[in-house]
């Protein structure tokens, strides 16, 4: 059941699924799958302006246990595709596109796999692949890999410690942006220290942790496990975007996806790390819906070239 007043639906199993909407009601539907700590796009980019310009109806959905969505213990990637199926049905959306960033990438690919007849194209940015669980990824630095390994081995302990830390983070949200910047590529650290990026990081995390940190920990365990489907079976057109200097999700993940997905294009940003999605949001969405941006900032329709068979 759809509740327009609160932007939520009641799923068939009784769970609440929360989402937000931006852009014109008759725009091209794009379902957005957020990163590990959620992504409050509105706090760092003018999402309404971008979606109005490109004619996009932007649907950002909170995964179970994150934001206001109810938890779903024991869930998997394909189960979330079923949640999205119910959401787009409730919104009377037939065909749509997907954008998935970072931890949202595997979920977006699961949707493309399960709803192949309805998904026109997908933009996958800074995404993991089935190459290895994040805490075992070759090339990932030790200071990032070890905390993720602890989460994988002792999720209950990590949740308890996270709940103790949450009140302190709420009082001092700037600490979160410092942690994120410390684990970013050197070229990104100055950008991540701006007021807008600091606000986006704290807003994303605190909104995502509205019900506690358990949802984010469960989310990590879901995409760290075997995916439950073969990306090579996805027939949807996929645009892969990745920073060549990404220390959190090394470029090898994008390369593996590029050679596995039957219909994919890979765009590598040579000087970017992991956190460029919001800065390039306009261009990524324009490519996703088939619009070309010119030097004046205006957009125009364009017929995309055929991707490799």
C-alpha positions in Angstrom: 0.0 0.0 0.0 1.4 3.4 -1.0 1.4 6.3 1.5 2.1 9.4 -0.6 2.1 11.7 2.4 5.1 9.9 4.0 6.7 8.6 0.8 6.6 5.0 2.0 4.9 1.7 1.0 3.8 -1.3 3.0 5.2 -4.4 1.3 3.4 -7.7 1.1 5.2 -9.0 4.1 4.2 -6.0 6.2 7.5 -4.2 6.1 7.7 -0.5 5.5 9.9 0.7 2.6 10.8 4.4 2.6 11.7 6.4 -0.5 12.1 10.0 -1.7 11.1 11.6 -5.0 12.6 14.5 -7.0 12.0 15.9 -10.5 9.0 16.2 -12.7 6.2 13.6 -12.2 6.2 12.8 -15.9 10.0 12.5 -16.1 12.0 9.4 -17.1 12.0 7.2 -14.0 15.4 6.5 -12.4 15.6 4.4 -9.3 18.6 5.3 -7.1 20.4 2.7 -4.9 22.5 4.5 -2.2 25.9 3.8 -0.9 26.9 2.1 2.4 25.8 4.9 4.7 23.0 6.2 2.5 23.5 9.3 0.3 21.5 12.4 1.0 22.1 13.9 -2.4 20.0 16.9 -1.7 22.5 18.2 0.8 25.4 18.4 -1.6 23.9 18.9 -5.0 20.9 20.7 -6.5 19.1 17.5 -7.2 15.8 19.2 -8.2 17.7 21.4 -10.7 19.5 18.5 -12.3 16.4 16.3 -12.5 14.3 19.2 -13.9 16.9 19.9 -16.6 17.2 16.3 -17.6 13.6 15.4 -17.3 14.1 12.7 -14.7 11.8 11.4 -12.0 14.3 10.4 -9.3 13.2 7.7 -6.9 15.7 7.1 -4.0 14.8 4.0 -2.0 16.2 3.2 1.5 17.3 -0.4 1.9 16.0 -2.5 4.8 17.1 -1.3 8.2 18.5 2.0 6.7 16.8 5.3 7.0 13.1 4.7 7.8 12.8 1.3 6.1 12.1 -1.7 8.3 14.8 -4.4 8.7 14.6 -7.7 6.9 16.8 -10.2 8.8 18.4 -12.8 6.6 17.8 -10.8 3.4 19.9 -11.0 0.2 20.5 -8.9 -2.9 17.8 -10.6 -4.9 15.3 -10.0 -2.1 15.8 -6.3 -2.5 15.0 -6.5 -6.2 11.6 -7.9 -5.1 11.1 -4.9 -2.8 11.9 -2.5 -5.7 9.4 -4.4 -7.9 6.7 -3.7 -5.4 7.8 0.0 -5.1 7.7 0.7 -8.9 4.4 -1.2 -9.2 3.0 1.0 -6.4 4.2 4.1 -8.3 2.7 2.9 -11.6 6.2 2.8 -13.2 6.6 0.2 -15.9 10.0 0.7 -17.5 12.8 2.5 -15.6 16.5 3.1 -15.3 18.7 2.4 -12.2 21.7 4.3 -10.7 23.7 2.5 -8.0 26.8 4.0 -6.3 29.4 2.1 -4.2 27.6 -0.5 -2.0 24.4 0.3 -4.0 26.1 -1.1 -7.2 25.5 -4.8 -6.4 21.9 -4.1 -5.5 21.4 -2.2 -8.8 22.8 -5.1 -10.7 20.5 -7.5 -8.8 17.6 -5.4 -9.9 18.8 -5.4 -13.5 19.1 -9.2 -13.3 15.7 -9.9 -11.8 13.7 -7.2 -13.6 15.5 -7.3 -17.0 12.3 -6.7 -19.0 11.6 -3.5 -17.1 15.1 -2.0 -16.6 16.2 0.0 -19.7 19.7 0.8 -18.5 21.8 1.1 -15.4 24.6 3.5 -14.2 26.9 1.7 -11.8 29.5 4.0 -10.0 32.4 3.0 -7.8 30.8 -0.4 -7.4 32.0 -3.7 -6.0 32.1 -6.8 -8.1 32.0 -10.5 -7.1 35.8 -10.4 -7.4 36.1 -10.9 -3.6 34.4 -9.8 -0.4 35.4 -6.2 0.4 37.5 -7.2 3.4 39.5 -9.6 1.1 39.9 -7.3 -1.9 43.4 -7.4 -3.4 45.0 -4.0 -3.4 42.9 -2.6 -0.6 45.0 -1.0 2.1 45.2 -2.7 5.5 43.6 0.2 7.5 40.4 -0.2 5.5 40.5 -4.0 5.1 40.9 -4.8 8.8 37.8 -3.0 10.2 35.7 -4.6 7.5 37.0 -8.0 8.4 36.0 -7.4 12.0 32.5 -6.5 10.9 32.3 -9.7 8.9 33.5 -11.9 11.8 31.8 -10.1 14.8 28.8 -8.2 13.5 27.0 -8.3 16.9 30.0 -6.8 18.7 30.4 -4.1 16.1 26.7 -3.2 16.4 27.0 -2.9 20.1 30.0 -0.6 19.8 28.3 1.4 17.1 25.3 2.0 19.3 27.6 3.3 22.1 29.3 5.6 19.6 26.2 7.0 17.9 25.3 9.7 20.6 28.9 11.0 20.4 28.7 11.2 16.6 25.4 13.0 16.7 27.0 15.6 19.0 30.2 15.9 16.9 29.1 15.0 13.3 32.2 16.6 11.8 34.3 13.6 13.1 32.6 11.4 10.5 33.7 13.5 7.6 37.2 13.4 9.0 37.1 9.6 9.0 35.8 9.5 5.5 38.5 11.9 4.2 41.2 9.9 5.9 40.2 6.9 3.9 39.9 8.8 0.6 42.3 9.2 -2.2 44.8 12.0 -1.5 43.4 14.1 -4.4 39.9 14.0 -2.9 40.7 14.9 0.7 40.6 18.7 0.1 37.2 18.4 -1.7 35.8 16.2 1.1 36.7 18.8 3.7 34.4 21.5 2.2 31.3 22.5 4.2 28.9 20.9 1.7 30.7 17.5 1.7 30.9 17.5 5.5 27.2 18.2 5.7 26.4 15.5 3.2 28.5 12.9 5.1 26.9 13.6 8.5 23.4 13.9 7.1 23.7 10.6 5.2 25.1 8.7 8.1 22.7 10.1 10.8 19.7 9.6 8.6 20.8 6.0 7.7 21.4 5.2 11.4 18.0 6.5 12.5 17.1 3.0 13.7 20.7 2.2 14.8 23.7 0.9 13.0 22.5 -2.6 12.7 20.9 -2.0 9.3 24.2 -0.8 7.8 26.1 -3.7 9.3 23.5 -6.2 7.9 23.8 -4.3 4.5 27.5 -4.9 4.5 27.1 -8.6 5.2 24.6 -9.0 2.4 26.9 -7.6 -0.4 30.0 -9.2 1.1 28.5 -12.7 0.7 28.1 -14.5 -2.7 25.6 -12.5 -4.8 23.3 -15.3 -5.7 23.3 -14.5 -9.4 25.7 -14.4 -12.3 26.3 -10.8 -13.6 27.1 -12.4 -17.0 23.4 -13.2 -17.4 22.4 -9.5 -17.2 21.2 -8.3 -20.6 20.6 -4.7 -19.7 22.8 -1.9 -21.0 25.2 -1.0 -18.1 27.3 2.1 -17.8 30.3 1.6 -15.4 31.9 4.6 -13.8 35.0 4.3 -11.7 37.9 6.4 -10.3 41.3 5.1 -11.3 42.6 6.1 -7.8 39.8 4.6 -5.7 41.4 3.1 -2.5 38.1 1.7 -1.2 37.0 -0.2 -4.3 40.0 -0.7 -6.5 39.6 -0.4 -10.2 40.0 -4.1 -10.6 36.3 -4.5 -9.6 35.1 -2.3 -12.5 37.4 -4.1 -14.9 35.9 -7.5 -13.8 32.4 -6.2 -14.2 33.3 -4.8 -17.7 34.5 -8.1 -19.0 31.6 -10.0 -17.3 28.6 -7.9 -18.3 27.5 -8.7 -21.9 26.5 -5.1 -22.6 28.6 -2.6 -20.8 30.6 0.6 -21.3 33.4 1.6 -18.8 34.2 5.2 -18.0 37.3 5.6 -16.0 38.0 9.0 -14.3 41.8 9.1 -14.2 42.2 11.6 -11.4 39.3 10.5 -9.2 39.0 8.3 -6.1 35.8 6.8 -4.6 33.8 9.9 -3.9 33.2 11.6 -7.3 29.6 10.5 -7.8 27.9 13.6 -6.5 30.3 15.9 -8.4 29.6 14.1 -11.7 25.9 13.3 -11.0 24.6 15.5 -13.8 26.8 13.9 -16.4 26.2 10.3 -15.2 22.4 10.8 -15.2 22.5 12.5 -18.6 24.3 9.5 -20.1 21.9 7.2 -18.4 18.8 8.8 -19.9 20.5 9.5 -23.3 21.0 13.2 -23.2 24.2 15.0 -24.2 25.6 18.0 -22.3 27.1 20.8 -24.4 29.7 23.4 -23.3 26.9 25.9 -22.4 25.5 23.5 -19.8 22.4 22.8 -21.8 21.3 19.3 -22.5 19.9 17.8 -25.7 18.6 14.4 -26.6 21.2 12.1 -28.2 21.0 8.6 -29.7 23.5 6.4 -27.9 25.9 4.2 -29.8 25.4 0.5 -29.6 27.4 -1.1 -26.8 29.4 -4.2 -27.4 27.3 -7.4 -27.9 
